Amino acid sequence: MAAYRYPQPRASEITPRSYFLSRRAVMAGVVGTTLALAGSEQVAQAATGTAQNASGWPAPEKPTPQNDVTHYNNFYEFGTDKGDPAELSGAFKPLPWSVQIDGLVDNPRTWALEDLLKQFGQEERLYRMRCVEAWSMVIPWNGFSLAALLKAAAPKMGARYVAFTSVLRPSEMPGQRRGLFALKWPYVEGLRLDEAMHPLTLLATGVYGETLPTQNGAPIRLVVPWKYGFKGIKSITRITVTDRQPPTSWNLMAPEEYGFYANVNPAVDHPRWSQASEQIIGEGSLFRTARKPTQLFNGYAEQVADLYQGMDLRKDF
């Protein structure tokens, strides 16, 4: 079980936006606790733009420096190096944008991004994120619950999974022109319906209180904090509710290495490296990398372990 508990906070406990936007303060780590605990609910909401019904499970660590969050990324549509997404995504045009919701739903619809934001709003959530390459960050996302959108779509009887499709624009995404890693484009992902409906599952449209940058999956991406990062499909164009387990890009490319569930599990190693510990991006020194033990379900076991009761987490990795 997780070493930490992640209760649903009051709005007054959410770290103000001014802290998130101050990289020096983030790196110094001197104002977070004070700002998170101080002030009235109205003051916190004014500072963050957070809705009254905001919810989240803040990570116990301080946020990763904003420059690292936006310049150390996996987004293979732009390239394989961690700096490629920030460097090579300038030609990508995230607006205007729409997301199609279809499949086994009573209310299929194509949503313009601005209508999604108007309907469902945004809230801030500070989540620990873990990459399959054994590095981690703590990221302040802005977005809305995927469950809210799915409830509006009204899944039909027999719906069991949710499939996601990313954008296909090889003229704007150099990685899609190169056929990297034998991945087939567009990128696709999937969740079980109950995972998708879990209150932790987020559709992110911003980070650090700002519009989501292209290198981080603009204009809308999936965030599932108890799973490895490759589940967080970026630049989503379509969400389909289905009765069958959908294909996922990395599982199609290397099923022995990347399972459908992709739950963070220190006891299940990647075939080519250990998952027992992780590098903490933004911490450590020139001579020593900051590392820590990996937690089951990335530290969110108390919230999500019941989704997998009776399952063999080594087999269903």
VOPAGU-2260 file (C-alpha; in pm, 1 decimal, decimal comma):
REM VOPAGU-2260
SITE   aa  ch    i         X         Y         Z
SITE  MET   A    0       0,0       0,0       0,0
SITE  ALA   A    1     105,7     361,0     -48,5
SITE  ALA   A    2     309,6     542,9     212,7
SITE  TYR   A    3     101,7     857,9     170,1
SITE  ARG   A    4    -267,0     941,2     179,1
SITE  TYR   A    5    -414,9    1178,0     -76,1
SITE  PRO   A    6    -737,3    1324,6      66,2
SITE  GLN   A    7    -954,6    1550,6    -143,1
SITE  PRO   A    8    -845,5    1904,1     -43,8
SITE  ARG   A    9   -1044,5    2216,5      15,3
SITE  ALA   A   10    -987,2    2496,0    -234,4
SITE  SER   A   11    -796,1    2684,5      35,3
SITE  GLU   A   12    -539,2    2402,8      40,6
SITE  ILE   A   13    -455,5    2426,2    -328,4
SITE  THR   A   14    -122,3    2594,8    -397,3
SITE  PRO   A   15    -180,5    2940,8    -545,1
SITE  ARG   A   16     -94,0    3003,0    -908,8
SITE  SER   A   17     162,9    3267,9    -814,2
SITE  TYR   A   18     371,4    2993,7    -653,3
SITE  PHE   A   19     346,1    2767,6    -954,3
SITE  LEU   A   20     453,3    3047,4   -1186,5
SITE  SER   A   21     757,0    3142,9    -979,8
SITE  ARG   A   22    1032,6    2905,2   -1085,0
SITE  ARG   A   23    1273,6    3042,8    -826,6
SITE  ALA   A   24    1022,6    2983,1    -550,5
SITE  VAL   A   25     955,5    2633,0    -678,1
SITE  MET   A   26    1324,9    2547,1    -685,5
SITE  ALA   A   27    1385,4    2701,9    -345,2
SITE  GLY   A   28    1084,7    2519,8    -204,1
SITE  VAL   A   29    1030,7    2786,0      58,8
SITE  VAL   A   30     683,7    2918,6      -8,2
SITE  GLY   A   31     476,1    2617,3    -104,7
SITE  THR   A   32     372,0    2501,7     239,8
SITE  THR   A   33     293,1    2852,9     359,5
SITE  LEU   A   34      86,0    2942,5      54,9
SITE  ALA   A   35     -90,1    2609,1      42,9
SITE  LEU   A   36    -213,2    2639,5     399,1
SITE  ALA   A   37    -272,9    3012,7     423,8
SITE  GLY   A   38    -561,1    3235,9     324,3
SITE  SER   A   39    -930,5    3195,5     279,2
SITE  GLU   A   40   -1105,9    2983,0      18,6
SITE  GLN   A   41   -1195,1    3300,1    -171,5
SITE  VAL   A   42    -835,3    3418,3    -179,1
SITE  ALA   A   43    -712,5    3080,3    -301,0
SITE  GLN   A   44    -972,5    3070,1    -576,1
SITE  ALA   A   45    -887,7    3422,0    -686,9
SITE  ALA   A   46    -519,9    3336,1    -704,6
SITE  THR   A   47    -560,8    3009,5    -889,8
SITE  GLY   A   48    -873,9    3048,9   -1097,1
SITE  THR   A   49    -988,0    2722,4    -941,9
SITE  ALA   A   50   -1358,8    2643,1    -946,7
SITE  GLN   A   51   -1548,3    2604,4    -618,8
SITE  ASN   A   52   -1587,5    2231,8    -674,9
SITE  ALA   A   53   -1213,9    2185,1    -735,7
SITE  SER   A   54   -1073,5    1849,2    -633,5
SITE  GLY   A   55    -735,0    1686,0    -643,2
SITE  TRP   A   56    -487,0    1465,3    -465,3
SITE  PRO   A   57    -173,7    1674,6    -416,6
SITE  ALA   A   58     158,6    1495,9    -418,3
SITE  PRO   A   59     365,6    1541,8    -100,5
SITE  GLU   A   60     672,0    1659,8    -295,2
SITE  LYS   A   61     726,0    2009,4    -429,8
SITE  PRO   A   62     646,4    2066,6    -798,7
SITE  THR   A   63     913,4    1995,9   -1057,8
SITE  PRO   A   64    1065,2    2320,1   -1195,7
SITE  GLN   A   65     853,8    2452,4   -1480,6
SITE  ASN   A   66    1145,0    2458,0   -1723,9
SITE  ASP   A   67    1198,4    2084,0   -1671,9
SITE  VAL   A   68     828,2    2008,5   -1712,5
SITE  THR   A   69     821,2    2189,7   -2046,8
SITE  HIS   A   70    1165,1    2093,6   -2180,8
SITE  TYR   A   71    1215,3    1730,5   -2075,1
SITE  ASN   A   72     942,3    1539,4   -2254,6
SITE  ASN   A   73     847,1    1223,8   -2440,9
SITE  PHE   A   74     638,0    1315,9   -2743,6
SITE  TYR   A   75     764,5    1096,1   -3024,9
SITE  GLU   A   76     552,8    1269,0   -3285,1
SITE  PHE   A   77     822,0    1538,1   -3268,0
SITE  GLY   A   78    1135,0    1330,5   -3201,7
SITE  THR   A   79    1305,5    1086,3   -2967,5
SITE  ASP   A   80    1528,9    1317,0   -2764,8
SITE  LYS   A   81    1381,1    1470,6   -2452,6
SITE  GLY   A   82    1441,9    1819,6   -2591,7
SITE  ASP   A   83    1290,6    1751,1   -2935,1
SITE  PRO   A   84     927,0    1827,6   -2846,3
SITE  ALA   A   85    1008,9    2179,2   -2725,2
SITE  GLU   A   86    1249,9    2241,1   -3011,7
SITE  LEU   A   87    1057,6    2086,8   -3300,7
SITE  SER   A   88     691,7    2155,2   -3219,6
SITE  GLY   A   89     682,5    2518,2   -3327,1
SITE  ALA   A   90     500,4    2440,6   -3653,0
SITE  PHE   A   91     220,4    2253,8   -3475,6
SITE  LYS   A   92    -108,8    2444,0   -3465,9
SITE  PRO   A   93    -322,2    2344,7   -3164,9
SITE  LEU   A   94    -605,2    2586,1   -3243,5
SITE  PRO   A   95    -876,9    2564,8   -3356,6
SITE  TRP   A   96    -940,7    2219,7   -3207,9
SITE  SER   A   97   -1226,6    1976,9   -3161,0
SITE  VAL   A   98   -1271,0    1638,4   -2995,6
SITE  GLN   A   99   -1515,4    1378,6   -3126,9
SITE  ILE   A  100   -1698,0    1161,5   -2871,0
SITE  ASP   A  101   -1861,3     856,1   -3025,4
SITE  GLY   A  102   -1917,5     481,1   -2998,2
SITE  LEU   A  103   -2149,6     323,7   -2742,9
SITE  VAL   A  104   -2295,7     649,4   -2613,6
SITE  ASP   A  105   -2641,8     802,9   -2619,3
SITE  ASN   A  106   -2506,4    1151,5   -2685,2
SITE  PRO   A  107   -2232,5    1143,6   -2949,3
SITE  ARG   A  108   -2093,7    1485,7   -3023,5
SITE  THR   A  109   -1801,5    1676,1   -3165,9
SITE  TRP   A  110   -1692,9    1931,7   -2906,7
SITE  ALA   A  111   -1501,8    2247,3   -2989,5
SITE  LEU   A  112   -1227,9    2298,0   -2732,8
SITE  GLU   A  113   -1375,6    2626,3   -2615,7
SITE  ASP   A  114   -1710,1    2454,0   -2555,5
SITE  LEU   A  115   -1541,8    2184,1   -2348,3
SITE  LEU   A  116   -1379,9    2446,5   -2129,2
SITE  LYS   A  117   -1702,8    2642,4   -2098,6
SITE  GLN   A  118   -1901,9    2331,5   -2006,8
SITE  PHE   A  119   -1658,6    2158,2   -1773,2
SITE  GLY   A  120   -1428,6    2436,1   -1654,4
SITE  GLN   A  121   -1077,3    2382,7   -1520,3
SITE  GLU   A  122    -920,9    2299,0   -1187,6
SITE  GLU   A  123    -564,5    2258,0   -1065,8
SITE  ARG   A  124    -429,4    1920,3    -964,3
SITE  LEU   A  125     -78,6    1850,1    -842,1
SITE  TYR   A  126       5,3    1495,2    -950,6
SITE  ARG   A  127     310,9    1275,9    -926,1
SITE  MET   A  128     391,2    1144,1   -1276,2
SITE  ARG   A  129     608,1     840,1   -1351,3
SITE  CYS   A  130     772,0     747,8   -1683,1
SITE  VAL   A  131     842,2     390,4   -1788,3
SITE  GLU   A  132    1204,5     498,6   -1838,1
SITE  ALA   A  133    1232,2     524,1   -1457,4
SITE  TRP   A  134    1209,5     900,1   -1408,7
SITE  SER   A  135     943,9    1102,5   -1236,3
SITE  MET   A  136     807,5    1455,7   -1198,8
SITE  VAL   A  137     546,7    1631,3    -986,5
SITE  ILE   A  138     332,7    1840,9   -1219,2
SITE  PRO   A  139      59,3    2099,8   -1153,1
SITE  TRP   A  140    -197,4    2024,1   -1423,6
SITE  ASN   A  141    -501,8    2229,1   -1516,2
SITE  GLY   A  142    -800,4    2050,1   -1663,6
SITE  PHE   A  143   -1127,6    1871,8   -1598,1
SITE  SER   A  144   -1237,8    1523,5   -1505,5
SITE  LEU   A  145   -1273,9    1278,4   -1793,6
SITE  ALA   A  146   -1569,8    1134,1   -1602,7
SITE  ALA   A  147   -1762,2    1459,0   -1649,1
SITE  LEU   A  148   -1728,8    1437,2   -2026,0
SITE  LEU   A  149   -1818,5    1067,7   -2032,3
SITE  LYS   A  150   -2125,6    1126,4   -1817,8
SITE  ALA   A  151   -2239,6    1392,2   -2064,7
SITE  ALA   A  152   -2192,1    1141,0   -2345,9
SITE  ALA   A  153   -2393,2     878,8   -2148,8
SITE  PRO   A  154   -2228,5     538,7   -2214,7
SITE  LYS   A  155   -2471,0     266,0   -2321,0
SITE  MET   A  156   -2526,9     -68,1   -2153,6
SITE  GLY   A  157   -2239,8    -298,5   -2243,4
SITE  ALA   A  158   -1976,4     -23,8   -2265,5
SITE  ARG   A  159   -1654,1    -143,5   -2104,2
SITE  TYR   A  160   -1362,9      53,1   -2250,2
SITE  VAL   A  161   -1266,9     398,3   -2371,5
SITE  ALA   A  162   -1038,7     437,3   -2674,0
SITE  PHE   A  163    -840,1     751,7   -2753,3
SITE  THR   A  164    -693,5     870,7   -3081,8
SITE  SER   A  165    -431,9    1140,7   -3123,5
SITE  VAL   A  166    -386,2    1383,8   -3409,6
SITE  LEU   A  167    -226,2    1280,2   -3739,6
SITE  ARG   A  168     -36,4    1570,2   -3895,3
SITE  PRO   A  169     294,0    1456,4   -4044,6
SITE  SER   A  170     340,8    1796,7   -4208,5
SITE  GLU   A  171     359,5    1951,8   -3860,1
SITE  MET   A  172     501,7    1656,8   -3665,2
SITE  PRO   A  173     842,1    1543,6   -3792,8
SITE  GLY   A  174     837,7    1222,9   -3588,8
SITE  GLN   A  175     532,6    1101,9   -3779,5
SITE  ARG   A  176     731,0    1135,7   -4102,7
SITE  ARG   A  177    1023,0     929,1   -3975,9
SITE  GLY   A  178     844,7     613,3   -3859,2
SITE  LEU   A  179    1020,5     618,4   -3522,8
SITE  PHE   A  180    1035,4     291,6   -3326,6
SITE  ALA   A  181     800,5     133,6   -3582,4
SITE  LEU   A  182     511,5     307,3   -3408,0
SITE  LYS   A  183     206,0     336,4   -3626,5
SITE  TRP   A  184      39,4     675,9   -3642,1
SITE  PRO   A  185    -185,7     816,0   -3518,0
SITE  TYR   A  186    -104,1     728,9   -3161,0
SITE  VAL   A  187    -383,0     536,1   -2988,2
SITE  GLU   A  188    -449,6     449,0   -2623,9
SITE  GLY   A  189    -721,3     301,9   -2406,6
SITE  LEU   A  190    -859,5     255,7   -2057,3
SITE  ARG   A  191   -1121,1      39,6   -1897,9
SITE  LEU   A  192   -1438,6     239,8   -1846,4
SITE  ASP   A  193   -1406,0     228,9   -1468,4
SITE  GLU   A  194   -1049,1     359,9   -1492,6
SITE  ALA   A  195   -1165,9     637,3   -1722,6
SITE  MET   A  196   -1446,0     728,5   -1482,0
SITE  HIS   A  197   -1216,5     737,7   -1177,9
SITE  PRO   A  198   -1198,4    1087,2   -1024,2
SITE  LEU   A  199    -819,1    1092,6   -1056,5
SITE  THR   A  200    -835,2    1065,6   -1437,2
SITE  LEU   A  201    -793,5    1406,1   -1594,4
SITE  LEU   A  202    -817,1    1570,3   -1934,5
SITE  ALA   A  203    -546,3    1834,9   -1905,2
SITE  THR   A  204    -560,9    2160,5   -2098,3
SITE  GLY   A  205    -293,5    2348,7   -1907,5
SITE  VAL   A  206       9,3    2324,3   -1682,5
SITE  TYR   A  207     145,7    2564,1   -1421,0
SITE  GLY   A  208    -168,5    2771,6   -1461,4
SITE  GLU   A  209     -91,8    2841,7   -1826,9
SITE  THR   A  210    -219,8    2705,3   -2157,1
SITE  LEU   A  211     -78,8    2361,3   -2230,6
SITE  PRO   A  212     236,1    2399,9   -2446,5
SITE  THR   A  213     265,5    2205,4   -2770,0
SITE  GLN   A  214     547,5    1991,9   -2628,5
SITE  ASN   A  215     324,4    1880,9   -2339,7
SITE  GLY   A  216      34,4    1762,7   -2555,3
SITE  ALA   A  217    -156,8    2075,5   -2653,2
SITE  PRO   A  218    -433,7    2149,4   -2657,3
SITE  ILE   A  219    -579,5    1853,6   -2461,8
SITE  ARG   A  220    -422,6    1536,2   -2325,0
SITE  LEU   A  221    -495,2    1248,9   -2090,2
SITE  VAL   A  222    -342,9    1229,3   -1741,0
SITE  VAL   A  223    -373,4     903,6   -1543,8
SITE  PRO   A  224    -128,2     948,2   -1255,0
SITE  TRP   A  225    -114,1     588,1   -1130,5
SITE  LYS   A  226      -1,6     462,6   -1473,2
SITE  TYR   A  227     321,9     502,0   -1667,6
SITE  GLY   A  228     344,7     812,9   -1878,2
SITE  PHE   A  229     293,7     650,4   -2217,8
SITE  LYS   A  230     -72,9     601,4   -2125,8
SITE  GLY   A  231    -112,5     979,6   -2125,0
SITE  ILE   A  232    -203,7    1025,0   -2490,8
SITE  LYS   A  233    -149,7    1379,4   -2617,7
SITE  SER   A  234    -329,6    1607,3   -2864,9
SITE  ILE   A  235    -649,7    1400,9   -2848,5
SITE  THR   A  236    -891,8    1424,3   -3141,6
SITE  ARG   A  237   -1129,8    1135,9   -3070,9
SITE  ILE   A  238   -1267,7     947,2   -2770,5
SITE  THR   A  239   -1464,7     629,3   -2844,9
SITE  VAL   A  240   -1661,6     425,4   -2592,9
SITE  THR   A  241   -1655,7      56,5   -2684,0
SITE  ASP   A  242   -1726,4    -294,0   -2558,2
SITE  ARG   A  243   -1385,9    -429,1   -2662,6
SITE  GLN   A  244   -1037,0    -367,0   -2530,8
SITE  PRO   A  245    -889,0    -113,7   -2773,5
SITE  PRO   A  246    -544,0    -136,3   -2929,1
SITE  THR   A  247    -270,4      82,6   -2780,0
SITE  SER   A  248      34,3     205,3   -2969,7
SITE  TRP   A  249     318,6      78,2   -2752,9
SITE  ASN   A  250     146,6    -252,2   -2682,8
SITE  LEU   A  251     108,9    -305,9   -3057,7
SITE  MET   A  252     474,6    -222,4   -3113,6
SITE  ALA   A  253     622,3    -432,0   -2828,7
SITE  PRO   A  254     359,2    -629,3   -2631,9
SITE  GLU   A  255     622,1    -806,0   -2421,3
SITE  GLU   A  256     743,6    -467,5   -2292,5
SITE  TYR   A  257     432,6    -248,8   -2275,7
SITE  GLY   A  258     109,7    -391,2   -2139,9
SITE  PHE   A  259    -240,6    -254,2   -2175,4
SITE  TYR   A  260    -273,8    -158,4   -1808,7
SITE  ALA   A  261      69,5       2,5   -1757,5
SITE  ASN   A  262      11,4      42,6   -1383,6
SITE  VAL   A  263     319,3     163,5   -1198,6
SITE  ASN   A  264     453,9    -143,7   -1018,9
SITE  PRO   A  265     806,4    -163,1    -874,2
SITE  ALA   A  266     781,4    -544,6    -869,9
SITE  VAL   A  267     736,7    -568,3   -1249,0
SITE  ASP   A  268    1050,0    -464,7   -1433,6
SITE  HIS   A  269    1071,6    -353,6   -1790,5
SITE  PRO   A  270    1259,1    -632,4   -1974,7
SITE  ARG   A  271    1557,4    -400,9   -2021,0
SITE  TRP   A  272    1569,4    -209,8   -1690,5
SITE  SER   A  273    1445,4    -211,2   -1332,9
SITE  GLN   A  274    1134,6     -22,5   -1220,7
SITE  ALA   A  275    1221,0     -52,7    -851,0
SITE  SER   A  276    1347,7     305,5    -824,2
SITE  GLU   A  277    1315,1     629,4   -1018,6
SITE  GLN   A  278    1516,6     939,9   -1096,3
SITE  ILE   A  279    1355,4    1260,6    -969,6
SITE  ILE   A  280    1381,2    1519,0   -1244,0
SITE  GLY   A  281    1479,9    1862,7   -1115,2
SITE  GLU   A  282    1645,6    1732,9    -798,0
SITE  GLY   A  283    1992,3    1614,4    -710,1
SITE  SER   A  284    2324,5    1769,8    -804,5
SITE  LEU   A  285    2584,0    1767,5   -1077,8
SITE  PHE   A  286    2754,8    1474,3    -908,6
SITE  ARG   A  287    2459,6    1279,9    -768,5
SITE  THR   A  288    2123,3    1194,4    -924,0
SITE  ALA   A  289    1826,8    1214,8    -690,3
SITE  ARG   A  290    1644,7     881,9    -674,4
SITE  LYS   A  291    1374,0     722,7    -463,8
SITE  PRO   A  292    1194,7     386,2    -443,7
SITE  THR   A  293     903,4     348,4    -682,5
SITE  GLN   A  294     564,3     317,9    -513,6
SITE  LEU   A  295     292,7      77,6    -621,3
SITE  PHE   A  296      38,4     260,5    -837,9
SITE  ASN   A  297     277,8     556,9    -820,7
SITE  GLY   A  298     166,4     627,7    -463,9
SITE  TYR   A  299    -206,1     628,9    -544,1
SITE  ALA   A  300    -277,3     274,1    -428,7
SITE  GLU   A  301    -525,8     385,0    -164,9
SITE  GLN   A  302    -741,5     543,2    -435,2
SITE  VAL   A  303    -713,7     288,7    -718,0
SITE  ALA   A  304    -610,8     -53,7    -584,2
SITE  ASP   A  305    -972,8    -165,7    -561,5
SITE  LEU   A  306   -1000,6    -134,6    -941,2
SITE  TYR   A  307    -770,8    -435,7    -973,2
SITE  GLN   A  308    -892,4    -669,4    -700,1
SITE  GLY   A  309    -844,7   -1031,6    -801,1
SITE  MET   A  310    -613,9    -946,4   -1091,5
SITE  ASP   A  311    -261,0   -1076,5   -1132,7
SITE  LEU   A  312     -66,8    -751,0   -1157,6
SITE  ARG   A  313     235,5    -933,1   -1299,7
SITE  LYS   A  314      35,1   -1089,8   -1578,3
SITE  ASP   A  315    -186,3    -786,7   -1643,2
SITE  PHE   A  316      99,0    -541,1   -1647,1
